[in-house]
């Protein structure tokens, strides 16, 4: 029996990073829960990182059922777009394998190996991203404008939710410091999502600052931000996996243990065994989105009764 004093009654939904297929899986899980009678989109706190930041914004403007239907009914793409878009966050195991993604992953592994700790790693990857965007005059601004347009098209409602708290993670590319965006931060929702998804060695500009993917903050999930909430549901497309060394103490299981030790009830959902090929190395392949969403929906539908005990 846990004798630690419990946080005040409240719910937190953690939406982790995981690329295009990870986003689809998140939409599927939440839709499966929703259609089975459990709506987790009304959580007191929603934490979104990278693909999870996109999902958090999508849930702000559409119902889970609508988002799921649009994902599984989407026409098959003519080509994988990973070569021209930022890849998913650094905390994960990788993304699609166009040449740019391969070189980014190799560069990231080298930076991690050379870094003393996660703070040092953030500074190094930030410097690398800024240098990569300084190749020609105005190139960083052009990349930012294009990425903002891409992100804005992913969800219709561009206003922060007024009646619940949504926090999206990012990292300041210049200082290496973690950044949390919410409706009080003075940053538009589209920009916050775009910054949280700015992986692949790309630094997204907001005003005079540049930002990196929220997966660089800690791991692709950042579940530690749910501290103080009594009931926490973590949806982790990458299954808590991370490129960061275990000795850095940033793994999802460590964060979940800390939440539980502080009195929170925590449940974690990861993609089912046998679906690993949809994530990680293939996470930026949009052709995998319908299948990933379907797997997520089945899991959400099946887990709804057990998770209702947590949520209610």
C-alpha positions in Angstrom: 0.0 0.0 0.0 1.4 3.4 -1.0 1.4 5.6 2.1 2.7 8.7 0.2 0.3 11.6 0.3 -1.6 11.8 -2.9 -1.8 14.8 -5.3 -5.1 16.6 -5.6 -7.7 14.8 -7.6 -6.9 15.6 -11.3 -6.2 13.9 -14.6 -3.3 14.1 -16.9 -3.0 12.7 -20.4 0.6 12.3 -21.8 0.8 12.1 -25.6 4.3 11.0 -26.6 6.3 11.5 -29.8 6.7 8.9 -32.5 6.5 10.4 -36.0 3.7 10.1 -38.5 2.7 6.6 -37.6 3.0 7.4 -33.9 0.6 10.3 -34.3 -1.9 8.0 -36.1 -1.6 5.4 -33.3 -2.3 8.1 -30.7 -5.4 9.2 -32.6 -6.5 5.5 -32.9 -6.1 4.8 -29.2 -8.0 7.9 -28.0 -10.7 7.2 -30.6 -11.0 3.6 -29.4 -11.4 4.7 -25.8 -13.9 7.4 -26.9 -16.1 5.1 -28.9 -16.1 2.7 -25.9 -17.4 5.4 -23.6 -14.1 6.8 -22.2 -13.3 10.4 -23.2 -9.7 11.2 -22.1 -9.5 14.4 -24.2 -11.1 16.4 -21.4 -8.1 15.7 -19.1 -7.2 18.6 -16.7 -3.8 18.5 -18.2 -2.6 17.3 -21.6 1.1 17.1 -22.3 2.2 16.8 -26.0 5.6 16.1 -27.4 6.3 16.2 -31.1 3.7 13.8 -32.7 1.9 14.1 -29.4 1.8 17.8 -29.6 0.1 17.5 -33.0 -2.4 15.1 -31.5 -3.1 17.4 -28.6 -3.9 20.2 -31.1 -6.0 17.9 -33.2 -8.1 16.9 -30.2 -8.7 20.6 -29.5 -10.6 21.1 -32.8 -12.2 17.7 -33.7 -13.7 14.7 -32.0 -11.5 11.5 -31.7 -13.9 9.6 -33.9 -13.7 12.2 -36.7 -9.9 12.2 -36.5 -9.7 8.4 -36.6 -12.1 8.2 -39.6 -10.1 10.8 -41.5 -6.8 8.9 -40.8 -8.0 5.5 -41.9 -9.8 6.9 -44.9 -7.0 9.1 -46.1 -5.8 8.3 -49.7 -2.5 6.5 -50.0 0.4 9.0 -50.5 2.3 8.9 -53.7 5.6 9.2 -51.9 7.1 9.3 -48.5 7.5 13.0 -47.5 10.1 12.4 -44.8 12.9 13.6 -47.1 11.5 17.1 -47.1 10.1 17.4 -43.6 11.7 17.6 -40.2 11.9 14.1 -38.7 10.4 13.2 -35.3 12.1 13.9 -32.0 15.6 13.0 -30.9 14.4 11.0 -27.9 13.1 8.2 -30.2 14.8 5.5 -32.1 14.8 7.1 -35.4 12.6 7.9 -38.4 12.2 7.1 -42.0 15.3 6.4 -44.0 15.7 9.0 -46.8 19.3 10.2 -46.9 18.6 13.3 -44.9 17.1 11.2 -42.1 20.0 8.7 -42.1 22.6 11.5 -41.8 20.6 13.2 -39.1 20.3 10.0 -37.0 24.0 9.3 -37.5 24.9 12.8 -36.5 22.6 12.6 -33.5 24.2 9.3 -32.3 27.6 11.0 -32.5 26.4 14.0 -30.6 24.9 11.8 -27.8 28.1 9.8 -27.6 30.2 13.0 -27.2 27.9 14.6 -24.6 28.5 14.5 -20.9 24.8 14.6 -20.1 21.5 15.6 -21.5 22.1 19.3 -20.9 25.3 19.1 -22.9 23.5 17.1 -25.6 20.8 19.8 -26.0 23.4 22.5 -26.4 25.3 20.5 -29.0 22.3 19.5 -31.0 21.0 23.1 -30.9 24.3 24.5 -32.2 24.3 21.8 -34.9 20.7 22.7 -36.0 21.4 26.5 -36.0 24.6 25.9 -38.1 22.6 23.7 -40.5 20.1 26.6 -41.0 22.8 29.2 -41.6 23.9 27.9 -45.0 22.3 30.7 -47.0 20.7 34.0 -46.3 17.0 33.6 -45.3 17.1 29.8 -45.5 16.0 29.4 -41.9 13.1 31.7 -42.4 12.0 29.9 -45.5 12.2 26.5 -43.8 10.2 27.9 -40.8 7.5 29.3 -43.1 7.1 26.1 -45.0 7.0 24.0 -41.8 4.4 26.2 -40.2 2.2 25.9 -43.3 2.6 22.1 -43.2 1.7 21.9 -39.5 -1.2 24.3 -39.7 -2.9 22.1 -42.2 -3.0 19.2 -39.8 -5.7 20.6 -37.5 -8.5 23.1 -38.2 -8.7 24.8 -34.8 -5.7 27.1 -34.2 -6.7 28.5 -30.9 -5.5 27.2 -27.5 -8.2 25.4 -25.6 -9.9 27.8 -23.2 -11.1 25.4 -20.5 -8.3 22.9 -20.1 -4.6 23.0 -19.9 -2.4 21.9 -22.8 1.3 22.0 -22.5 3.6 21.3 -25.4 7.3 20.7 -25.1 10.3 22.1 -27.0 13.9 23.1 -26.4 15.5 26.4 -27.0 18.1 25.8 -29.7 20.5 28.5 -28.5 20.5 27.9 -24.7 19.6 24.2 -24.7 17.0 25.0 -22.0 13.6 23.1 -22.0 10.6 25.2 -23.0 6.9 24.6 -22.2 4.3 26.3 -24.4 0.8 26.8 -23.2 -2.0 29.4 -23.7 -0.2 31.8 -21.3 3.1 31.7 -23.2 2.2 34.3 -25.8 2.9 31.8 -28.6 0.3 30.7 -31.1 -0.8 27.1 -31.0 0.4 26.4 -34.5 3.9 27.8 -33.7 4.0 25.8 -30.5 3.2 22.5 -32.3 5.7 23.3 -35.1 8.4 23.9 -32.6 7.6 20.7 -30.7 7.9 18.8 -34.0 11.1 20.4 -35.2 13.4 17.4 -35.3 15.8 16.3 -37.9 18.4 18.9 -37.2 15.9 21.7 -37.9 15.5 24.7 -35.6 12.1 26.4 -35.8 12.0 30.2 -35.4 9.5 32.0 -33.3 10.3 35.7 -33.1 14.0 36.0 -32.3 14.3 32.5 -30.8 14.8 29.1 -32.4 13.5 25.9 -31.0 14.0 22.1 -31.3 11.8 19.1 -31.0 10.4 18.4 -27.5 11.8 14.9 -27.6 15.2 16.5 -26.9 14.0 17.7 -23.5 13.9 14.4 -21.7 12.5 11.5 -23.8 9.7 11.2 -26.4 7.1 11.3 -23.7 8.1 13.8 -21.0 5.8 12.1 -18.5 7.5 13.8 -15.6 5.5 17.0 -16.4 2.5 15.2 -15.0 3.9 15.5 -11.5 1.2 16.5 -9.0 -1.7 14.9 -10.9 -3.5 12.1 -9.2 -4.3 10.0 -12.3 -2.0 9.9 -15.3 -2.4 8.1 -18.6 0.7 7.9 -20.8 0.3 6.9 -24.4 3.8 6.2 -25.7 4.1 5.4 -29.4 7.8 4.4 -29.1 7.1 2.3 -26.0 9.4 4.4 -23.8 12.3 3.7 -26.1 15.1 6.3 -26.3 18.5 6.9 -27.8 19.7 8.5 -24.6 22.0 6.4 -22.3 20.2 4.9 -19.3 22.7 6.6 -16.9 21.2 9.9 -17.9 18.1 8.9 -16.0 15.7 10.2 -18.6 13.8 7.0 -19.5 10.1 6.7 -19.3 10.1 3.9 -16.7 12.1 6.1 -14.4 9.6 8.9 -14.8 6.6 6.6 -14.2 8.3 5.2 -11.1 8.8 8.8 -9.7 5.2 9.7 -10.4 3.9 6.6 -8.6 6.3 7.2 -5.7 4.8 10.7 -5.3 1.3 9.2 -5.1 0.0 9.3 -8.7 -1.8 6.4 -10.3 -0.2 5.9 -13.6 -1.1 3.7 -16.6 1.1 3.4 -19.7 -0.1 2.2 -23.1 2.4 1.2 -25.8 1.8 -0.3 -29.3 1.0 -4.0 -29.2 3.7 -6.6 -29.7 4.2 -7.3 -33.3 3.5 -3.8 -34.6 7.1 -2.5 -34.0 7.7 -2.3 -37.8 5.2 0.6 -37.9 7.2 2.8 -35.6 10.8 3.8 -34.9 12.7 3.4 -38.2 9.5 3.7 -40.3 7.7 6.3 -38.2 7.8 9.0 -40.9 6.1 6.8 -43.6 2.6 8.2 -44.0 1.5 5.1 -45.8 1.6 3.3 -42.5 -0.8 5.7 -40.8 -4.1 3.8 -41.4 -2.7 0.6 -40.1 -1.1 2.3 -37.1 -4.4 4.1 -36.3 -6.3 0.8 -36.6 -4.0 -1.0 -34.2 -4.4 1.9 -31.8 -8.2 1.9 -32.1 -8.3 -1.8 -31.3 -6.1 -1.3 -28.2 -8.2 1.6 -27.0 -11.4 -0.3 -27.4 -10.0 -3.3 -25.5 -8.5 -1.3 -22.7 -11.4 1.1 -22.1 -12.9 -0.9 -19.2 -9.7 -1.1 -17.3 -8.7 2.5 -18.0 -12.1 3.7 -16.9 -11.2 2.6 -13.4 -8.2 4.9 -13.6 -10.0 7.9 -15.1 -13.3 7.7 -13.2 
